Amino acid sequence: MGTESSTADRGPMAVGSPTIVTAERLENKRAITANVGRTVSKRKRGSLFGSSKAQASLGEVKDQSQDWPNAIGFKFHKDVTAAVQLHIIGVFPDYVRGTLYRIGPGGHEVETNSKGTFSIDHWFDGLSQIHRFHITDSRTITYNSRHTCDSLIEKYRRQGGIGNLYSFGQGRDPCKSVFSKFMSVFRASDIPTSERRPSSRNIGVTVSTDYPGLPSTTPSGDIKNLYAKTDSAVFQELHPETLEPIGLADQTLLHPALKGPLSASHARTDPETGDVFNYNLEFGSQTTYRVFRVHKVTGKAVMLATIQDAPAAYIHSFFLSKKYVILCVWNSHLAYRGTAVLWKKNIMDAMSPYDESKKAKFYVIDRTDNMDGVVGIYESDAFFAFHTVNAWEEERADGLGEDVVCEVVTLSSLDILKKFYFHNLLGNTKEAEDWLQKKEPRMARFKLESVGTKTPQKLVKKRVGHSCGFKTEEAHRVYTATEEQNFELATINPDYLCKPHRFTYGLNTLGASTLLENIIKYDSQSHTSIMWSEQGHTPGETIFVANPNSTTGAEDDGVLLSVVLDGHKGKSYLLCLDARDLKEIARAEMDSVVPLGFHGKYVGSKKVVVEAKGANERGWAEW
């Protein structure tokens, strides 16, 4: 479903223009990929591994694939604390006035006081840094940035490494007495007073604005508060303009029952009410997921469901439709009911081996005023995922209730987590070369049929949604995108959240780089796609900004914003593409590097909303 695309056949593509995916172009791309692989191999056998610097720190390793240089995007770059004006090429649409935040790793090496250079192993553990692009008008954009973990960096410097702190993938020796130290990572109230500094934690995967129920210490203009988040229950408050860390909070501030250590980086916001949804995972002798809603107006959290028959798992995101929260416990299970994290001290080593025989389970939870808890359980063949895309209800023709459609970017194993070790991203291993050939993340659509019409055989404590009485139904996989149409970091027009939609945007790889190199637009009706690609330029997650003055009402009437690294120049720029055909509209060039990171948040100026004569606020939904 959705509106018709206004994309037309543009003919031959030039550099910087969208690339129509055809069989001929795919064959050419495969040839390029093969050449890149051969280039990497040749350099490995030559200068790097044959030199006296073969054991040098990762920061000294030169980028192996000069065809698609990106190593500078993984290095430490100094903060730009005083906002600087960017050089604009083209004209940004007036309706994109507002603020774009980007957050993610800002380097992976620390010079210690006594042990030389300490290198962080995994990209997900990189030193958090946030970036702010303030778009005043079509020709005026300023930029500033700040690392948000200065106190932690100093701790690494003093002790020569990560010590007993929790991480995603940092290797270390086992520690016997770890429980209290582990829990202190996740509950701000348990952090020793001497270490309870706002910049004492590495929190930098997603960013939220106007989060209800959390302190708003320094509101700024249209933004009441700004919080950095990760896959734990701890938040870090940041100043909306200077980006300075202000304080730490955790989910127990929202509700005392939310005492578990893990949660989703991607909280979901109802695009109409502004209520925020998430889960909290507590593990031990009993694994407990608590799914909750935070009311936008009151800031109070209520429990929607308590699930105790699902394995502990690393779940980065979940689904939200108009009526339901859908928590999918996919195949990223944590060993020993999650307690393996307590002695492994990181998520990677605590994960059980991927088991294809274990089904992925979808728990459907009522989020209406009825508060009926879990109303259905569905299962599909095994898969792993980072990011869900969208979910919505569809009325059934046979009158048997409604189906829930869920879209998610799927992976067939946990192997991709290994790709994100820095030695692979920097291209200096045989494994890195192998990853050039793998095009794994593929969007899939699942259908959960006749939701809410099943009667549980034995429903225990209905109000809190214990799910043990439901018969498990099948989650039907409707389709999966092709290998060449792979993408990650999916985004859509925010006006279509919780509704049927047609177009999804993401970052694609055809094997030319160690990360992702193309921006893709995927059409779920025709199952076709177009791409934007510029050789040696690595794009970041795209953010869709809808045109509030659209005369066509087309779903794809708007622009995409993406922070792109020009690997040849060693500088970044803010790119603006027409979301209809992926043609470049404008770019804001920088004299510095925005490291390759994770996610962002766009906050549109309320002045634009007023001028749009009643249009909905754009870019405020958390997804």
Secondary structure, DSSP 8 states (H G I E B T S, - for coil): -----------S--TTSEEE--HHHHHHHHHHHHHHHHHHHHHIIIIITTSTTTT--GGG---S-TTS--GGGGS------S-EE-EEEE---GGG-EEEEEEEE--SEEE-SSSSEEE--BGGGS-EEEEEEEEEETTEEEEEEEES-HHHHHHHHHHTS-TT--BSS------SS-HHHHHHHH-GGGS-GGG--TTSS---SEEEES-TTS--SS-BTTBS-EEEE-SBSEEEEE-TTT--EEEEEEGGGT-TT---SEE-SS-EE-TTT--EEEEEEE-SSS-EEEEEEE-TTT--EEEEEEE-SS--B-----EE-SSEEEEEE-S-BBTGGGTHHHHH-BHHHHB----TTS-EEEEEEE-STT---EEEEEEES--EEEEEEEEEEEE-TTSS-EEEEEEEEEESSSTHHHHTBHHHHTT-SHHHHHHTT----EEEEEEEEEET----SS--SGGGT--TT--EEEEEEEEE--STT--EEEE--GGGTTS---EEEEEE-SSSSSS--EEEEEETTTTEEEEE--TTEEE---EEEE-TT-SS--TT-EEEEEEEEETTTTEEEEEEEETTT--EEEEEE-SS------EEEEEE-HHHHHHTTS----S-S--
